[in-house]
Amino acid sequence: MDNHNESGTPGAKRLEFLRVDWFLVHTYSGYEKKVADNIRKVTFNQNMQEKIADVLVPMDTVKEVNAEGKSREVERMRFPSYVFVKMAVYYDPEDGEEKVDPRAWYVVRNTRGVTGFVGPDGKPKALTEKEVYSMGIEKKVVEVKFQVGDEVTIISGIMAGSTGTVDSIDVENEEAVVLTMFAGRPTPTAVGLDEIELIRET
């Protein structure tokens, strides 16, 4: 693990780098983009890209219909009053706790328009991998080693041990439909992409 001197001065305690995680920051309404821009500027100006890896205000394009029935596409914030910040996380050997980078915390917390981090007692709490994907902050990269028509074995779940043919693949929802034989007829079974294994010819 890389070591990080918290203050940059001799004798200061050293923190061990672990990873970068997404954190949720609450802002005043209407300050979301301004907060994100200011954090990006400070990160660049102070060469802190390793401490603050990314800043995001998720936007969605929606259709808006006016009183005359005319529609237009507009952008709206997916999570008003929130900004997502990806920051470095370190291990503090003195108290055995994981912490965000102290300088990164200071920059974010003291940006005008920020009211605080989302977490217990205002302390930064990293979003889980499931939360990151479900909120659309990042897209999970799924490696699919089979295709429609391939013979596969179901390796987990109530159908574990059954074999069948891949009928369809839904990468976005990480599912596949496998046609297995039940009562002499091919029966579609929905399974997770990680619950099936390609039958390789020998």
N, C-alpha and C positions, 0 to 999 in steps of 0.2 A: 504493500500500500504506500501511496505517496504521503509524505508528511507535510503539514501546513502550520507555519508559525503564525499564531493568532494575531499578534501585534506587529510582527516583523522586527522585533527587537530581541537581542540576546537574552536568554533566560526565560523568555515567555514560553508558556506551555504549548506543546505541539499536538495538533489534531491529525488523525489519520483519515485520509480521503476514502469514502466508501462508494458513492455513486451520485447521480443527479436525480432528483425527484420533482414532480409537479406539486406546487402549493397554491392554495386559493387565497387571494387577497381581496378584502372588502373595501369598496371605495364609495365616496359620495356619488349620488346619482348624477350622471352627466359628465363625470370625470374619468370614465373608464379609459377612453382612448388617450387622453392627456396624460394620465398616470402611466400607461404602457409606453408612450413615446418618451416620457421623461426618464423612466427606468432604463430604456434602451440607450438613450443618450449618455447617461452617467456610466452605464456598463461599458460603452465604447470609449468614452473619454478617459476613464480610469483603467482601461485594459483589464476588465473583470469578466471577460467572456467565459473563463473557466469556472467562475463562481455563480454567474447568472447566465445560464445557457440559452434561455429563450423566454419571451414574454408574449402572451397571446390574449386577444379579446375575440372569442369565437363569434362569427357573424353567420347569419342565415339569409338567403335570398328568398323572399316571399312575394306573392302576388297580392296587391292591394287594389280593391275596387272602390271607386268613388261613387258619389250620389247619382251620377249620370250613367253608371254601369260600365265605365271605362276602367280597364285594369292596367296596372304598371308594376314592374318589379322593383322592389325596394329592399335594402339591407337592414336587418334588425339584429340587435345583440341577442345572442342565445341566452346569456346569463347576465341581465342588467345588474349593475353595481358590483360586478366581480371581474377581477383580472387574474389570469393564470400565469404563474412565474415558475420556471424550471431552475432550481438552485442546487448547488453542491451540498452534499450531506457528509458530515465528518463524524468520526468516533472520538470521543473525549476519554482518554485512558484514566484521567483523574477521578471521574465520577461514573465511568462506565456507561455513558449515555450517548445517543446519536443526536447531533445538532446541525442546524443549517450553518453555513459559513457566516461568521459574525459580521463581516463587512457587508455581505450581501443582505443580511437581515437589516442592518442599519440603513442601507440605501433604500430598500423597499419600504420599510416602516416609516421613514422620514420623508418620503415623497409626498408632495402636496396633493391632497385629495384622498389619501389612503387612511382608512379608519382602523385597520388592523388586519392581522392574519386570521384565517378561519382555523380554529383549533381550541383545545381546552385552555381556558384562562387566557385566550389570545395568543397562545404559543403556536408556532407553525406546526401543522400536522400534515404530513405528506398524503396525497391522494393514493389510493390503492391502484394497482394495475387494472382491476375491474372497473373502478370509477373512471379512470382515464379513458378507457375504451368506450364505456357506455355513454360518457358525456361527449364523445367525439373529439377529444383533444388530440388523440393520436389514433392511427389505424393499425390494428394488429396485422403483422405480416404472417400469413399462414402458408406453409409449404405443403402443397398437395402432391403426393407421390403416386396418385392413381387418376384415372379418367373414366368418363362414362363408358360402360361396356366391360370394364375390367372385373375380373373375379377377385373377391376380397373375403377376408375372414373378420367377423366381429370379435374383438378381443376383450370387451368389457360390457357391463350392463346385463340386463336379463336375457339378452340374446347371445351372450358370449359363447363362442365355439361354433356358431352358425356361419355358413358360407353363403355367398350370393353374388349377384351382379350389380354393379353401381348403375343406378338409373338416372340420378341427377346429383349435382354438386352445388351447394350454396355457400360460397366462400365467405360472404359478408356475415352470415349467421353461423358459420363454422359447422354446417350440417351437410349430410349426404343422405340420399334415399337409396337403400339397398333392397333389391328384390330377393327375398329368401323364400324357400319352399315351405309351405305350411298346408297340411292336409292335401298334399298333392298339387297345390296351386301356388304360383308366384305371388308373394305378398309383400307390398312395400313397407319397409321399416326405416324410420328416421333415426339416424345415429349421429353422434359427434364425429368430426373429422379425425379426432385423435382416438376414436374407438374402433377404427377399422384398419386392417393391414392387408397390403397387396399380396396376393398369392402369386409367387414367382414360379415360372416354369422351370423344371429341373432337367 
